[in-house]
Amino acid sequence: PQKERWIAYGYLALSMALVGGYVALSKPLVATFSVFLLGWLRFGLGGLAMLHWLKRPADEPVMTANTRWLLFLESFLGNFLFTVFMLYGISRPSAVSAGIIMASIPAVVALMSWVFLKERIGTRVWVAVACGGGGIGLLVLSKGELSAQSIRGLEPDLANPSEFLGNLLVLAAVVCEAAYAVIGKKLTHVLTPKRITALINVWGFVLMTPFGLYAALHFDFQMVTAPTWLLILFYAMAASVWTVWLW
């Protein structure tokens, strides 16, 4: 029904708005925490908030081996690799550059749905895909422009190899997130959104634990201020709980 379709659009739009918010706010966090420690805290705090979502509903069918594999793959790509690529990437370019690239997620999802799910893509979606690609293209082409116009001490975001690598990492995160969305589409036929959110977070925590625990043993937590802890809490809830469930 048309009403349900527009409600679904609202969920997706709110999810993407939250993604934009936590991507921007994660930049100061990676200045304090290492990538793996921050990712470990994210999955740990998110998991605590979703413990009650792990319980299997009475009407849920027994998971097949294929469903378990899809859950792991969705978490590996959409949780683990996405977090690593995004946090390493966001530490290099500006939040604006990263936000423009992250905005191409819906376009990449559409392309991957067309390839892997055989979904039909209409003219408007192709136009949206072109706009997303054009935005990234302008960002890349602006490197030369900004380099010519910049003054000493105010170098542009894209004027050195480190910034370019950062944007490539953010783009890799976009591809991982798109794969996560496509796999999630298949999982919603057999599992509820809350169960998917909780289960892939568990896998994300398991994958991140060896690296995060090692980083935690060499980190001085006393230097972290109360506002930073609040920011981490928001990041964990937004990245692991709210955006995943809404999407």
C-alpha positions as CSV (number, residue, x, y, z in Angstrom):
1,P,0.0,0.0,0.0
2,Q,1.1,3.6,-0.7
3,K,0.9,4.6,2.9
4,E,3.3,1.8,4.0
5,R,5.7,2.6,1.2
6,W,6.0,6.3,2.4
7,I,6.4,5.1,6.0
8,A,9.3,2.9,4.8
9,Y,10.8,5.8,2.9
10,G,10.7,7.8,6.2
11,Y,12.5,5.0,8.0
12,L,15.2,4.9,5.4
13,A,15.6,8.7,5.3
14,L,15.9,8.9,9.1
15,S,18.5,6.1,9.1
16,M,20.6,8.0,6.5
17,A,20.2,11.2,8.5
18,L,21.6,9.4,11.6
19,V,24.4,8.0,9.5
20,G,25.4,11.5,8.4
21,G,25.3,12.6,12.0
22,Y,27.5,9.9,13.5
23,V,30.0,10.0,10.6
24,A,30.6,13.7,11.3
25,L,30.8,13.2,15.1
26,S,33.1,10.2,14.8
27,K,35.9,12.4,13.6
28,P,36.7,13.8,17.0
29,L,36.4,10.3,18.5
30,V,39.1,8.8,16.3
31,A,41.4,11.6,17.5
32,T,41.0,10.2,21.0
33,F,40.6,6.4,20.5
34,S,42.2,4.0,18.1
35,V,39.9,2.7,15.3
36,F,39.7,-0.8,16.8
37,L,39.1,0.3,20.3
38,L,36.4,2.7,19.2
39,G,34.8,0.0,17.1
40,W,34.9,-2.5,20.0
41,L,33.3,0.0,22.3
42,R,30.6,0.7,19.7
43,F,29.6,-3.0,19.4
44,G,29.9,-3.6,23.1
45,L,27.7,-0.7,24.2
46,G,25.2,-1.4,21.3
47,G,25.1,-5.1,22.3
48,L,24.2,-4.2,25.9
49,A,21.3,-2.1,24.7
50,M,20.0,-4.9,22.5
51,L,20.3,-7.9,24.8
52,H,16.5,-8.3,24.9
53,W,16.4,-8.4,21.1
54,L,18.5,-11.5,20.9
55,K,15.6,-13.8,22.2
56,R,14.2,-15.8,19.3
57,P,10.5,-15.1,18.8
58,A,8.1,-18.1,19.0
59,D,7.0,-17.8,15.4
60,E,10.5,-17.5,14.0
61,P,11.6,-20.5,11.9
62,V,14.8,-22.4,12.8
63,M,17.7,-20.7,11.0
64,T,19.2,-22.6,8.1
65,A,23.0,-22.8,7.4
66,N,22.4,-20.3,4.6
67,T,20.8,-17.8,7.0
68,R,23.6,-18.1,9.5
69,W,26.1,-17.5,6.7
70,L,24.3,-14.4,5.5
71,L,24.2,-13.1,9.0
72,F,28.0,-13.5,9.3
73,L,28.6,-12.0,5.9
74,E,26.3,-9.0,6.6
75,S,28.2,-8.3,9.8
76,F,31.6,-8.9,8.4
77,L,31.0,-6.5,5.5
78,G,28.4,-4.0,7.0
79,N,29.7,-3.9,10.6
80,F,33.3,-4.9,10.8
81,L,34.9,-3.8,7.5
82,F,32.5,-0.8,7.2
83,T,33.6,0.4,10.7
84,V,37.3,-0.1,10.0
85,F,37.2,1.6,6.6
86,M,34.9,4.4,7.7
87,L,36.9,5.3,10.9
88,Y,40.3,5.1,9.2
89,G,38.9,7.1,6.3
90,I,37.2,9.8,8.4
91,S,40.5,10.4,10.2
92,R,42.0,11.7,6.9
93,P,39.5,13.8,4.9
94,S,37.2,16.4,6.2
95,A,33.8,15.5,7.5
96,V,32.2,17.3,4.5
97,S,34.2,15.2,2.0
98,A,33.3,12.0,3.8
99,G,29.6,13.0,4.0
100,I,29.4,13.6,0.3
101,I,30.9,10.2,-0.4
102,M,28.6,8.5,2.2
103,A,25.6,10.2,0.5
104,S,26.2,7.8,-2.4
105,I,25.1,4.8,-0.3
106,P,21.6,4.7,-1.7
107,A,22.9,4.9,-5.3
108,V,25.3,2.0,-4.7
109,V,22.6,0.0,-3.0
110,A,20.4,0.5,-6.0
111,L,23.2,-0.7,-8.4
112,M,23.9,-3.8,-6.2
113,S,20.2,-4.6,-5.9
114,W,20.0,-4.5,-9.7
115,V,22.9,-6.8,-10.1
116,F,22.4,-9.3,-7.3
117,L,18.6,-9.1,-6.5
118,K,17.5,-8.5,-10.1
119,E,15.4,-5.5,-9.0
120,R,14.1,-3.2,-11.6
121,I,15.6,0.3,-11.6
122,G,13.5,3.1,-12.9
123,T,14.6,6.3,-14.6
124,R,14.5,8.4,-11.5
125,V,16.7,5.9,-9.6
126,W,19.2,6.0,-12.5
127,V,19.2,9.8,-12.3
128,A,19.8,9.6,-8.5
129,V,22.7,7.2,-9.2
130,A,24.2,9.6,-11.7
131,C,23.9,12.5,-9.2
132,G,25.7,10.5,-6.5
133,G,28.5,9.6,-8.9
134,G,28.7,13.2,-10.2
135,G,29.0,14.5,-6.6
136,I,32.0,12.2,-6.0
137,G,33.5,13.1,-9.4
138,L,33.3,16.8,-8.6
139,L,34.9,16.2,-5.2
140,V,37.8,14.4,-6.9
141,L,38.2,17.0,-9.7
142,S,38.2,19.8,-7.1
143,K,41.6,18.7,-5.9
144,G,43.4,20.6,-8.7
145,E,41.2,23.6,-8.3
146,L,41.6,23.8,-4.5
147,S,45.3,23.3,-4.8
148,A,45.7,26.3,-7.1
149,Q,43.5,28.5,-4.9
150,S,44.8,27.5,-1.5
151,I,47.2,29.6,0.5
152,R,50.1,28.3,2.6
153,G,48.9,26.9,5.9
154,L,45.3,26.3,4.7
155,E,45.7,23.2,2.5
156,P,42.5,21.7,1.0
157,D,41.1,18.3,2.0
158,L,42.1,16.7,-1.2
159,A,45.5,18.2,-1.8
160,N,47.7,15.3,-0.6
161,P,47.8,11.6,-1.0
162,S,46.7,11.0,2.6
163,E,43.4,12.8,2.0
164,F,42.9,10.9,-1.3
165,L,43.5,7.6,0.5
166,G,41.0,8.7,3.2
167,N,38.4,9.2,0.5
168,L,39.1,5.9,-1.0
169,L,38.6,4.2,2.4
170,V,35.3,6.0,2.9
171,L,34.2,4.8,-0.6
172,A,35.2,1.3,0.3
173,A,33.0,1.7,3.4
174,V,30.1,2.8,1.1
175,V,30.5,-0.5,-0.9
176,C,30.5,-2.5,2.3
177,E,27.4,-0.7,3.6
178,A,25.6,-1.3,0.3
179,A,26.4,-5.0,0.4
180,Y,25.1,-5.0,4.0
181,A,21.8,-3.5,2.8
182,V,21.4,-6.0,-0.1
183,I,22.1,-9.0,2.2
184,G,19.7,-7.5,4.8
185,K,17.0,-7.4,2.2
186,K,17.2,-11.2,1.9
187,L,17.4,-11.7,5.7
188,T,14.2,-9.7,6.3
189,H,12.2,-12.5,4.7
190,V,13.1,-14.9,7.5
191,L,14.1,-12.7,10.5
192,T,12.7,-9.6,12.2
193,P,14.6,-6.3,11.9
194,K,15.3,-6.4,15.7
195,R,16.8,-9.9,15.5
196,I,18.9,-9.1,12.5
197,T,20.2,-5.9,14.2
198,A,21.1,-7.8,17.4
199,L,22.6,-10.8,15.8
200,I,24.9,-9.0,13.4
201,N,26.0,-6.7,16.3
202,V,27.1,-9.9,18.2
203,W,29.2,-11.0,15.2
204,G,30.6,-7.5,14.9
205,F,31.6,-7.6,18.6
206,V,33.2,-11.0,18.2
207,L,35.2,-9.9,15.1
208,M,36.4,-6.7,16.7
209,T,37.2,-8.1,20.2
210,P,40.8,-9.4,19.5
211,F,41.9,-6.0,18.1
212,G,39.8,-3.9,20.5
213,L,40.9,-5.8,23.6
214,Y,44.6,-5.4,22.7
215,A,44.1,-1.7,22.1
216,A,42.2,-1.3,25.4
217,L,45.1,-2.9,27.4
218,H,47.4,-0.1,26.1
219,F,44.9,2.8,26.5
220,D,44.6,5.2,29.4
221,F,40.8,5.5,30.0
222,Q,41.3,8.2,32.7
223,M,42.1,10.8,30.1
224,V,38.6,10.4,28.5
225,T,36.2,13.2,29.6
226,A,32.5,12.9,30.4
227,P,31.4,14.6,27.2
228,T,33.5,12.2,25.2
229,W,31.8,9.2,26.9
230,L,28.4,10.7,26.0
231,L,29.6,11.1,22.4
232,I,30.7,7.5,22.3
233,L,27.3,6.4,23.7
234,F,25.5,8.3,21.0
235,Y,27.8,6.9,18.4
236,A,27.3,3.3,19.6
237,M,23.5,3.7,19.7
238,A,23.3,5.4,16.4
239,A,25.7,3.2,14.5
240,S,24.8,-0.2,16.0
241,V,21.1,0.1,17.0
242,W,19.0,2.9,15.6
243,T,20.3,3.1,12.0
244,V,20.5,-0.6,11.5
245,W,16.9,-1.2,12.9
246,L,15.5,1.7,10.8
247,W,17.2,0.5,7.6
